[in-house]
Amino acid sequence: MMAKIPATIITGFLGAGKTTLLRHVLANAGGRRIAVIVNEFGEIGIDGETLRQCGIPGCADDDIVELANGCLCCTVADEFLPVMEALLARAEPPEHILIETSGLALPKPLIKAFNWPAIRSRVTVDGVITLVDGPAVANGRFADDPVAVAKQRAEDPSVEHDNPLAEVYEDQLRCADMIVLNKADMLDATSLTRLTSEIVSTTPRAVKLVTSHEGRVDVAVLLGLEAAAEDDLAQRPSHHDAEDGAHEHDDFESFSVEIGEFASPETLTALLQAVTDRHDVLRTKGFAAIKGKSLRLAVQGVGARFRSEYDRPWRADERRIGRIVVIGQRGMPREAIRKALDQRCEVN
């Protein structure tokens, strides 16, 4: 009987470091044929392009499948299942499948999809890896007090959670087979201990928690969990179980803005930070042209923290025009954000 192909679901909130972890796994795959499915919540696929430009031997373009402008947990039948069937129909199917969900996705509906008859006999969920942005959560950016929330729900199951961000965060933790507390190097010992305790109190069962910097966790630790998560759904409670795992993304929205050339990376970062502070933006990511530089600048931001690096040369056939994806809660002032970026950029 043919062994099932293991699939690892990598989930976590906006900016937790999922794509960085993916690159780390691909760079240390040890020759295994790995296929990657990347899901974006937004108009353009930044993460998929980042992976394609990784320069890792054996990481071919056709091994990276990008599903943009739609959440996998909401488009399982239309988007995910056809992609899986196509991967399985290859002459040489992948030996492992990595699935990076959108930062706004609930993992449980995706796990349920592995019970679909067309793929159940061929693929199993090796494990759900949930990344946590340590400094963000420690500062209360994406979660309420999980102990108080659990107590309140236990006392009155009819109480609705006021913070949709916290629901997404908690659902991702509750589905995990392993939790990676990322950017742990940015936390002091007291904060790290407190945050670890809060995370453990949120999970409904014993789950291994590891700390990391830049998503650097031994691949032997991440892969080969053999969780068979599709057979263990009852142990992964969700805020949305009453809705049969379904949910809507009306709480969030995203849009992209074209930007011109900037004098320096610091100029761009300062602008994005000011816009984020003023309009409570959750996440920004994209790329830009920097004056006098032949390389394109990739930029990532979560909350008030930003990082940037030159990722590849500008191609001769493309315009030196940047693009930033902005993600926030429903109702954020799109025109004000666009105007701020348009006014501050320095176009040739």
JOLINSUL-V687436 format. One record per residue. N is the residue number from 1. RES is the residue in one letter. OMEGA is omega in degrees with one decimal (* if undefined). D_CENTER is the distance of its C-alpha to the mean C-alpha in whole Angstrom. Layout:
n: <N & N>
res: <RES & RES>
omega: <OMEGA & OMEGA>
d_center: <D_CENTER & D_CENTER>
//
This chain:
n: <1 & 2 & 3 & 4 & 5 & 6 & 7 & 8 & 9 & 10 & 11 & 12 & 13 & 14 & 15 & 16 & 17 & 18 & 19 & 20 & 21 & 22 & 23 & 24 & 25 & 26 & 27 & 28 & 29 & 30 & 31 & 32 & 33 & 34 & 35 & 36 & 37 & 38 & 39 & 40 & 41 & 42 & 43 & 44 & 45 & 46 & 47 & 48 & 49 & 50 & 51 & 52 & 53 & 54 & 55 & 56 & 57 & 58 & 59 & 60 & 61 & 62 & 63 & 64 & 65 & 66 & 67 & 68 & 69 & 70 & 71 & 72 & 73 & 74 & 75 & 76 & 77 & 78 & 79 & 80 & 81 & 82 & 83 & 84 & 85 & 86 & 87 & 88 & 89 & 90 & 91 & 92 & 93 & 94 & 95 & 96 & 97 & 98 & 99 & 100 & 101 & 102 & 103 & 104 & 105 & 106 & 107 & 108 & 109 & 110 & 111 & 112 & 113 & 114 & 115 & 116 & 117 & 118 & 119 & 120 & 121 & 122 & 123 & 124 & 125 & 126 & 127 & 128 & 129 & 130 & 131 & 132 & 133 & 134 & 135 & 136 & 137 & 138 & 139 & 140 & 141 & 142 & 143 & 144 & 145 & 146 & 147 & 148 & 149 & 150 & 151 & 152 & 153 & 154 & 155 & 156 & 157 & 158 & 159 & 160 & 161 & 162 & 163 & 164 & 165 & 166 & 167 & 168 & 169 & 170 & 171 & 172 & 173 & 174 & 175 & 176 & 177 & 178 & 179 & 180 & 181 & 182 & 183 & 184 & 185 & 186 & 187 & 188 & 189 & 190 & 191 & 192 & 193 & 194 & 195 & 196 & 197 & 198 & 199 & 200 & 201 & 202 & 203 & 204 & 205 & 206 & 207 & 208 & 209 & 210 & 211 & 212 & 213 & 214 & 215 & 216 & 217 & 218 & 219 & 220 & 221 & 222 & 223 & 224 & 225 & 226 & 227 & 228 & 229 & 230 & 231 & 232 & 233 & 234 & 235 & 236 & 237 & 238 & 239 & 240 & 241 & 242 & 243 & 244 & 245 & 246 & 247 & 248 & 249 & 250 & 251 & 252 & 253 & 254 & 255 & 256 & 257 & 258 & 259 & 260 & 261 & 262 & 263 & 264 & 265 & 266 & 267 & 268 & 269 & 270 & 271 & 272 & 273 & 274 & 275 & 276 & 277 & 278 & 279 & 280 & 281 & 282 & 283 & 284 & 285 & 286 & 287 & 288 & 289 & 290 & 291 & 292 & 293 & 294 & 295 & 296 & 297 & 298 & 299 & 300 & 301 & 302 & 303 & 304 & 305 & 306 & 307 & 308 & 309 & 310 & 311 & 312 & 313 & 314 & 315 & 316 & 317 & 318 & 319 & 320 & 321 & 322 & 323 & 324 & 325 & 326 & 327 & 328 & 329 & 330 & 331 & 332 & 333 & 334 & 335 & 336 & 337 & 338 & 339 & 340 & 341 & 342 & 343 & 344 & 345 & 346 & 347 & 348>
res: <M & M & A & K & I & P & A & T & I & I & T & G & F & L & G & A & G & K & T & T & L & L & R & H & V & L & A & N & A & G & G & R & R & I & A & V & I & V & N & E & F & G & E & I & G & I & D & G & E & T & L & R & Q & C & G & I & P & G & C & A & D & D & D & I & V & E & L & A & N & G & C & L & C & C & T & V & A & D & E & F & L & P & V & M & E & A & L & L & A & R & A & E & P & P & E & H & I & L & I & E & T & S & G & L & A & L & P & K & P & L & I & K & A & F & N & W & P & A & I & R & S & R & V & T & V & D & G & V & I & T & L & V & D & G & P & A & V & A & N & G & R & F & A & D & D & P & V & A & V & A & K & Q & R & A & E & D & P & S & V & E & H & D & N & P & L & A & E & V & Y & E & D & Q & L & R & C & A & D & M & I & V & L & N & K & A & D & M & L & D & A & T & S & L & T & R & L & T & S & E & I & V & S & T & T & P & R & A & V & K & L & V & T & S & H & E & G & R & V & D & V & A & V & L & L & G & L & E & A & A & A & E & D & D & L & A & Q & R & P & S & H & H & D & A & E & D & G & A & H & E & H & D & D & F & E & S & F & S & V & E & I & G & E & F & A & S & P & E & T & L & T & A & L & L & Q & A & V & T & D & R & H & D & V & L & R & T & K & G & F & A & A & I & K & G & K & S & L & R & L & A & V & Q & G & V & G & A & R & F & R & S & E & Y & D & R & P & W & R & A & D & E & R & R & I & G & R & I & V & V & I & G & Q & R & G & M & P & R & E & A & I & R & K & A & L & D & Q & R & C & E & V & N>
omega: <-176.4 & 178.7 & 178.8 & 176.1 & 178.8 & 175.9 & 178.0 & 176.7 & 179.1 & -177.3 & -178.1 & -174.0 & -177.6 & 175.1 & -178.1 & 178.3 & -176.4 & -178.5 & 176.7 & 177.5 & 178.1 & 179.3 & 178.8 & 179.7 & -179.7 & -178.9 & -177.3 & -175.4 & 176.7 & 176.7 & 178.5 & 173.8 & -177.3 & 172.2 & -177.2 & 172.2 & -177.7 & 179.2 & -179.8 & 170.1 & -176.4 & -173.3 & -175.8 & -175.2 & 178.6 & -173.6 & 179.2 & 179.1 & 177.5 & 179.4 & -179.5 & -180.0 & -171.7 & 179.3 & -178.1 & 178.6 & 179.3 & 179.9 & -175.1 & -179.1 & -175.6 & 173.6 & 179.4 & -178.5 & -175.6 & 175.9 & -173.6 & 174.3 & 177.3 & -176.8 & -178.0 & -175.8 & 177.8 & -174.6 & -175.4 & -175.2 & -174.4 & -171.4 & -169.5 & -175.2 & 176.8 & 178.3 & 179.0 & 179.5 & 178.9 & 178.0 & -177.9 & -179.0 & -179.9 & 176.7 & 174.3 & -179.6 & 178.5 & 176.2 & 175.7 & 179.0 & 175.8 & -178.7 & 176.0 & -179.9 & 169.6 & 177.3 & -179.6 & -173.9 & 168.7 & -175.6 & -169.0 & 177.5 & 177.9 & 177.6 & 179.5 & -177.4 & 179.9 & 172.3 & 176.0 & -173.4 & -175.3 & -177.3 & -175.6 & -177.5 & -174.2 & -172.4 & 174.7 & 177.3 & -179.7 & 178.9 & 173.2 & 179.1 & 178.6 & 176.7 & 177.2 & 174.6 & -173.5 & -177.7 & -179.1 & -178.2 & 177.9 & 178.8 & 176.9 & -174.4 & -172.5 & -179.3 & 168.7 & 177.9 & -175.3 & 179.5 & 179.3 & 179.4 & -179.5 & -179.7 & -179.6 & 179.8 & 179.2 & -178.4 & -177.5 & -176.7 & -177.8 & -177.9 & 177.9 & 176.7 & -175.6 & -172.1 & -178.9 & 177.6 & 180.0 & 178.3 & 178.6 & -179.4 & -178.1 & 178.6 & 178.6 & 177.8 & -175.1 & -179.4 & -168.0 & 165.8 & 173.1 & 178.0 & 177.2 & 177.1 & -172.1 & 179.8 & -178.9 & 179.5 & -179.6 & -179.5 & 172.7 & -172.7 & -178.9 & 179.6 & -179.9 & 179.2 & -179.4 & -177.5 & 177.2 & 179.3 & 179.7 & 179.9 & -179.5 & -179.4 & -178.8 & -176.4 & -176.0 & -178.1 & -179.9 & -179.5 & 179.4 & 177.0 & 177.2 & 176.6 & -179.4 & 171.5 & -178.5 & 177.7 & -176.2 & 176.1 & -179.6 & -179.5 & 178.0 & 176.5 & -174.7 & -175.5 & -179.6 & 179.6 & 178.5 & -176.1 & -174.1 & -172.3 & 179.9 & 177.9 & -171.7 & -173.1 & -176.7 & -179.4 & -177.8 & -175.4 & -178.9 & 173.0 & -173.2 & 179.8 & 180.0 & 179.7 & -179.1 & 176.1 & -177.5 & 173.2 & -179.7 & 177.9 & 179.4 & 179.9 & -174.0 & 173.8 & 178.0 & 175.0 & -179.5 & -177.9 & 171.6 & 179.2 & -179.5 & -175.8 & -179.6 & -178.6 & -176.8 & 174.9 & -179.0 & 178.3 & 179.3 & -178.8 & 179.6 & 178.8 & -178.8 & 178.9 & 179.0 & 179.1 & 178.9 & -179.6 & -174.4 & -172.1 & 176.3 & 177.0 & -179.6 & -169.9 & 171.2 & 176.2 & -179.5 & -176.6 & -176.4 & 173.5 & 177.8 & -176.1 & 177.1 & -178.7 & 178.4 & -179.5 & 177.1 & 179.2 & 173.1 & -177.0 & 178.1 & 178.0 & 172.1 & -174.5 & -177.9 & -176.7 & -177.7 & 172.6 & 179.8 & 176.9 & 175.9 & -172.7 & -179.8 & 175.8 & 170.4 & 179.5 & -177.6 & -175.7 & -179.2 & 178.0 & 177.3 & 178.6 & -179.9 & 178.0 & 178.7 & 172.9 & -178.9 & 180.0 & 179.3 & 177.4 & -178.2 & 177.5 & 178.4 & -173.4 & -175.9 & -174.9 & 178.3 & 178.9 & 177.7 & -178.4 & -179.9 & 179.6 & 179.8 & -176.5 & -172.3 & -175.9 & -178.1 & -175.5 & 174.4 & *>
d_center: <35 & 32 & 29 & 25 & 23 & 20 & 16 & 13 & 10 & 7 & 5 & 5 & 6 & 6 & 7 & 7 & 7 & 5 & 7 & 10 & 10 & 10 & 13 & 15 & 15 & 16 & 19 & 20 & 20 & 24 & 25 & 23 & 22 & 18 & 17 & 13 & 12 & 9 & 8 & 8 & 9 & 12 & 15 & 14 & 12 & 11 & 9 & 12 & 14 & 13 & 13 & 17 & 18 & 17 & 21 & 20 & 23 & 23 & 20 & 21 & 20 & 21 & 19 & 15 & 15 & 13 & 13 & 13 & 14 & 13 & 11 & 12 & 13 & 15 & 17 & 17 & 21 & 20 & 17 & 16 & 20 & 21 & 19 & 19 & 23 & 23 & 22 & 24 & 27 & 27 & 30 & 28 & 25 & 22 & 23 & 19 & 16 & 12 & 10 & 6 & 5 & 5 & 4 & 8 & 8 & 11 & 11 & 15 & 16 & 14 & 16 & 19 & 19 & 20 & 23 & 24 & 27 & 26 & 24 & 25 & 27 & 25 & 22 & 21 & 18 & 18 & 16 & 13 & 11 & 9 & 8 & 10 & 11 & 14 & 16 & 14 & 15 & 18 & 19 & 19 & 16 & 14 & 16 & 20 & 22 & 21 & 25 & 26 & 24 & 25 & 28 & 29 & 27 & 29 & 32 & 32 & 29 & 30 & 28 & 25 & 23 & 23 & 19 & 17 & 14 & 15 & 16 & 12 & 11 & 15 & 14 & 11 & 13 & 16 & 15 & 14 & 16 & 15 & 14 & 13 & 14 & 13 & 15 & 18 & 20 & 20 & 21 & 25 & 26 & 27 & 23 & 22 & 24 & 24 & 20 & 20 & 23 & 21 & 18 & 21 & 23 & 20 & 19 & 22 & 23 & 23 & 20 & 20 & 18 & 18 & 17 & 16 & 16 & 14 & 12 & 16 & 17 & 19 & 18 & 21 & 20 & 16 & 18 & 21 & 20 & 22 & 21 & 22 & 19 & 21 & 24 & 23 & 21 & 24 & 23 & 19 & 20 & 18 & 19 & 20 & 22 & 25 & 23 & 23 & 19 & 19 & 17 & 17 & 15 & 18 & 17 & 15 & 15 & 15 & 17 & 18 & 21 & 23 & 24 & 27 & 28 & 27 & 30 & 28 & 24 & 25 & 26 & 23 & 21 & 24 & 24 & 20 & 21 & 24 & 22 & 19 & 22 & 24 & 22 & 19 & 16 & 13 & 11 & 13 & 12 & 15 & 18 & 21 & 25 & 27 & 31 & 32 & 29 & 29 & 25 & 22 & 20 & 17 & 15 & 12 & 13 & 12 & 15 & 18 & 16 & 16 & 16 & 18 & 19 & 21 & 19 & 22 & 26 & 26 & 28 & 31 & 30 & 28 & 28 & 27 & 25 & 22 & 19 & 17 & 14 & 15 & 13 & 15 & 17 & 19 & 22 & 21 & 24 & 23 & 26 & 26 & 23 & 24 & 28 & 27 & 25 & 28 & 30 & 29 & 28 & 31 & 31 & 34>
//
